[in-house]
Amino acid sequence: MYAISLTLCALVFAAMPVFSVAAICDEDPFDLVVDTGRLSDDPRHFNWFLDGADRNRGASTGLLEPLFTTDPRTGKTVGWLATEAEWIEEGRLIRLHLRRNIRWSDGTPFKAQDVAFSLGLVKAHPSLDGLHADQIRAALLEVKVEDDRHLLLTLHPGHEDFVDEILTAGATDAFAIVQSQAWQGVDPSSADVPAPIGTGPYMLDMANADHVLWRRNPDWWGARTRWYAAPKPERLVWRSIAADEIRAWRLTRGCSDIASDFSPGLIAGLTEIAPATLRGGAEEHRLWSEANWTGLFDGGAATALSLGTQMSQWALYGLQPVNEKMLTLRHR
């Protein structure tokens, strides 16, 4: 099988000159480009409360931010949009403390009312089947807003892991919070919902079946409050390209930074052919190019990208210096 993979890879690269470079390699050098083999049946399905929402083509990376995240160096839960989950009554009552001065991408303040609205929406509609919906309905008894930055969660017994399992980004995405003002009167069981608004450093620019583009938010709260430097890529570009050979060619030519949905055998073959430039993770079915981002992909960086980690949290992986180098990373 391995020999077959090497042969296939050699044929891939031998065949690629027949493709037009302009047609398949037209991104800006300052973009972060991800090529995926999966096409979206519903590219504008941004209802995070329903299964099948289009999280994986940039939303989880640039738009959505969690209340808490996982520090990969320690494995511990740390605050992001929230600063603390305070147990008022162990195993039953939690007070969430939200960070100050957070704003949605449309400039409106992020409030405890948004968190309560999002949790309450899932609790009130049993038909919603999005990420963590069943867990929320099983665990959450009541949500009460105390003020704009504090809310109380009352849990059913036996759900002491509610914060870590549902509100924290780690092995899976955290529960997605929506802006309550934009969702007033919206049918939560429909995929026809308002254009996505998030707190992350990127905003949706366009989406179709094979191309999703996110542009950097010049007024992202993290940079505006000087709590965290904004990521340098001007745009995040997700392309859906079915042909393995085109995704492989684009990656080795510097047209993309990450390519996914390869078989483990093909990944092994490609990294054998180009060991100096390509690294891969068979479990994630992804390849990334060291030639494009020289010095970036050591240790934590590869983990951050393979997990699709939210861009603004890359400092947790020791990637803060990358923010100063992004303008010279891409090769043509």
C-alpha positions in Angstrom: 0.0 0.0 0.0 2.8 2.4 0.9 4.6 1.8 -2.4 1.3 2.4 -4.2 0.9 5.7 -2.4 4.4 6.8 -3.4 3.7 5.9 -7.0 0.4 7.8 -6.9 2.0 10.8 -5.4 4.7 10.8 -8.1 2.0 10.6 -10.8 0.1 13.5 -9.1 3.1 15.8 -9.3 4.0 14.7 -12.8 0.5 15.4 -14.0 0.0 18.8 -12.4 1.5 21.1 -15.0 -1.5 20.6 -17.2 -3.5 22.7 -14.8 -3.6 26.5 -15.1 -1.7 28.1 -12.3 -3.9 31.2 -12.5 -7.0 29.1 -12.2 -5.9 27.2 -9.0 -3.3 29.4 -7.4 -4.7 32.9 -7.1 -4.8 33.7 -3.4 -3.0 36.7 -1.9 0.3 35.9 -0.1 -1.0 37.4 3.1 -4.0 35.1 3.3 -4.2 31.9 5.4 -5.4 29.4 2.9 -7.0 26.0 3.8 -7.9 23.5 1.1 -10.5 20.8 2.0 -11.8 17.9 0.0 -15.3 18.3 1.4 -18.0 20.3 -0.5 -20.8 22.0 1.4 -24.3 21.1 0.5 -25.5 24.2 2.3 -22.7 26.8 2.3 -24.7 29.4 4.1 -26.0 27.2 6.9 -24.8 29.2 9.9 -27.4 28.1 12.4 -25.1 26.8 15.1 -28.0 25.2 17.0 -28.6 22.7 14.2 -26.5 19.7 13.2 -24.7 20.3 9.8 -24.0 24.0 10.4 -21.0 25.1 8.4 -18.5 25.5 11.3 -15.5 23.7 9.6 -14.8 26.2 6.8 -13.5 29.0 8.9 -16.2 29.8 11.4 -14.6 27.8 14.3 -11.3 29.3 13.4 -12.0 33.0 12.9 -15.5 33.9 14.0 -16.6 31.9 17.0 -15.0 32.3 20.4 -15.7 30.2 23.5 -16.3 31.3 27.0 -13.4 29.1 28.1 -10.6 27.2 26.3 -8.0 24.6 27.1 -4.4 25.5 27.8 -2.5 22.8 25.8 0.5 23.2 28.0 -1.3 22.3 31.2 -4.6 20.7 30.0 -6.4 23.2 32.3 -9.5 25.2 31.5 -8.7 29.0 31.2 -11.0 31.9 30.6 -11.6 33.5 27.2 -14.9 35.4 26.8 -15.5 34.6 30.5 -12.9 35.0 33.2 -14.2 32.6 35.8 -16.8 29.9 36.5 -17.4 30.3 40.2 -19.1 27.5 42.1 -21.7 29.0 44.4 -23.0 25.6 45.4 -20.8 22.7 44.4 -22.3 20.6 41.7 -25.4 22.7 41.4 -25.0 26.5 41.0 -22.4 28.3 38.9 -21.8 32.0 38.5 -20.2 32.9 35.2 -18.1 36.1 35.1 -17.7 37.6 31.6 -14.7 39.6 30.5 -15.1 43.4 30.2 -15.3 45.4 26.9 -16.0 42.5 24.6 -17.9 43.5 21.4 -19.6 41.5 18.6 -18.3 42.0 15.1 -21.1 44.6 14.5 -19.8 46.7 17.3 -22.5 45.9 19.9 -21.5 44.8 23.4 -21.3 41.1 24.3 -23.5 40.6 27.4 -24.6 38.0 29.8 -28.0 38.3 28.1 -26.5 36.8 24.9 -25.2 33.8 26.8 -28.5 33.3 28.6 -30.5 33.7 25.4 -28.4 31.1 23.6 -28.6 28.5 26.3 -32.3 29.2 26.9 -33.0 28.8 23.2 -31.6 25.3 23.1 -33.3 24.4 26.4 -36.7 25.6 25.1 -36.6 23.8 21.7 -36.1 20.0 22.0 -35.9 19.7 18.2 -32.5 21.6 18.0 -29.8 19.0 17.5 -26.6 21.1 17.2 -23.4 20.6 19.0 -24.0 20.1 22.8 -27.7 20.6 22.5 -28.7 17.3 24.1 -26.1 17.8 26.9 -27.4 21.3 27.7 -31.0 20.1 28.0 -30.0 17.2 30.2 -27.8 19.3 32.5 -29.2 22.8 32.7 -32.2 23.5 35.0 -32.2 27.3 34.9 -30.3 30.4 33.7 -30.6 33.7 35.4 -28.9 37.0 34.4 -27.6 39.0 37.3 -26.2 41.9 35.3 -24.5 42.5 31.9 -21.4 40.5 33.0 -22.7 37.9 35.4 -25.2 35.1 35.1 -26.2 32.1 37.3 -26.5 28.6 35.9 -28.5 26.0 38.0 -27.7 22.4 37.1 -29.3 19.1 37.6 -27.3 16.8 39.9 -24.4 14.9 38.3 -23.3 17.5 35.8 -20.2 19.0 37.5 -18.3 18.9 34.2 -20.8 21.3 32.5 -18.2 24.1 32.1 -15.4 21.8 30.9 -17.5 19.7 28.5 -19.9 22.2 27.0 -18.6 25.8 27.5 -14.9 25.0 26.9 -13.1 24.6 23.6 -10.8 21.6 23.6 -11.1 18.3 21.8 -14.4 19.6 20.3 -15.8 23.1 19.8 -17.5 24.8 22.7 -21.2 25.7 22.6 -21.7 28.6 20.2 -23.2 31.8 21.6 -25.3 34.0 19.3 -26.2 37.7 19.5 -29.6 37.8 21.1 -30.6 41.1 19.4 -30.0 39.6 15.9 -31.9 36.4 16.8 -35.0 37.9 18.2 -38.0 36.5 16.3 -35.8 34.0 14.3 -37.1 30.4 13.9 -34.2 28.5 15.6 -35.1 25.3 13.7 -34.5 26.9 10.3 -31.2 27.1 8.4 -32.4 30.5 7.1 -30.9 32.7 9.9 -29.2 36.1 10.0 -25.7 36.4 8.6 -23.3 35.1 11.3 -22.1 37.6 13.9 -19.3 36.6 16.2 -16.7 38.0 18.7 -13.7 36.5 16.9 -11.1 38.5 14.9 -12.6 37.6 11.5 -16.0 38.4 9.8 -17.7 36.6 7.0 -17.1 38.1 3.6 -18.6 35.6 1.2 -19.7 31.9 1.1 -20.6 29.5 -1.7 -20.3 25.8 -2.2 -16.6 25.7 -2.9 -15.2 28.9 -1.4 -15.6 30.7 2.0 -13.8 34.0 2.7 -13.4 35.7 6.1 -11.8 39.1 6.4 -10.0 40.5 9.4 -12.1 42.6 11.8 -10.2 45.9 12.2 -12.0 46.6 15.4 -11.7 43.2 17.1 -12.2 43.6 20.8 -9.0 41.7 21.8 -6.7 44.1 19.9 -8.8 47.1 20.7 -8.5 46.5 24.4 -4.8 45.6 24.0 -5.5 42.3 25.7 -4.2 40.3 22.8 -2.6 41.1 19.4 -4.7 40.6 16.4 -3.7 37.8 14.0 -1.8 39.0 11.0 -3.5 37.2 8.1 -5.7 39.7 6.3 -8.1 37.0 5.2 -8.9 33.3 5.9 -9.7 31.4 2.7 -11.4 28.0 2.7 -11.5 26.3 -0.7 -13.4 23.0 -1.3 -11.4 21.1 -3.9 -12.5 17.5 -4.6 -9.4 16.3 -6.5 -6.6 15.1 -4.2 -4.0 15.9 -6.9 -5.0 19.5 -7.1 -5.0 20.0 -3.3 -1.5 18.3 -3.1 -0.2 20.5 -6.0 -1.4 23.7 -4.5 0.1 22.9 -1.1 3.6 22.0 -2.5 3.5 25.2 -4.7 2.7 27.5 -1.8 -0.8 28.2 -3.0 -2.2 26.9 0.3 -1.0 26.5 3.9 -3.0 23.5 5.0 -4.7 20.7 2.9 -7.1 18.2 4.5 -9.1 15.1 3.7 -6.2 13.0 2.4 -6.1 9.3 3.2 -3.3 8.3 5.7 -1.6 6.4 2.9 -1.5 9.4 0.6 -0.2 11.6 3.4 2.6 9.1 4.0 3.5 9.1 0.3 3.4 12.9 0.0 5.6 13.5 3.1 8.1 10.9 1.8 8.4 12.7 -1.6 8.7 16.2 0.0 10.1 15.6 3.5 11.7 19.0 3.7 8.5 20.9 3.1 5.5 18.8 4.1 4.4 17.5 7.4 1.3 15.5 8.1 -1.1 14.1 10.7 -2.7 10.9 9.7 -5.3 11.2 12.4 -6.5 14.6 11.2 -6.0 13.6 7.5 -4.1 16.9 7.0 -0.9 18.2 5.6 0.8 21.5 6.2 3.7 23.1 4.4 6.8 24.2 6.3 8.0 25.9 3.1 5.1 28.3 3.3 5.5 29.1 7.0 9.1 28.6 7.7 9.7 27.9 11.4 6.0 28.0 12.3 5.1 24.4 12.4 7.1 23.1 15.4 5.2 21.4 18.2 2.2 23.4 19.3 1.7 25.2 16.0 0.9 22.0 14.2 -1.4 20.9 17.0 -3.2 24.3 16.9 -3.8 24.1 13.2 -4.7 20.4 13.1 -7.4 21.0 15.7 -8.7 24.1 13.8 -8.0 26.2 16.9 -9.5 29.6 17.0 -6.9 32.0 15.6 -7.0 34.4 18.4 -6.0 31.7 20.9 -2.8 30.7 19.1 -0.7 32.3 21.9 -1.6 29.4 24.1 0.4 27.2 21.8 3.5 29.5 22.0 2.6 31.1 18.6 2.6 34.8 19.6 5.9 35.5 17.7 4.2 34.3 14.5 2.0 37.4 14.6 5.0 39.5 13.8 6.3 37.3 11.0 3.1 36.6 9.0 3.9 39.2 6.3 6.9 37.3 5.0 5.7 33.7 5.4 4.2 32.8 2.1 6.4 31.7 -0.8 5.4 31.9 -4.5 
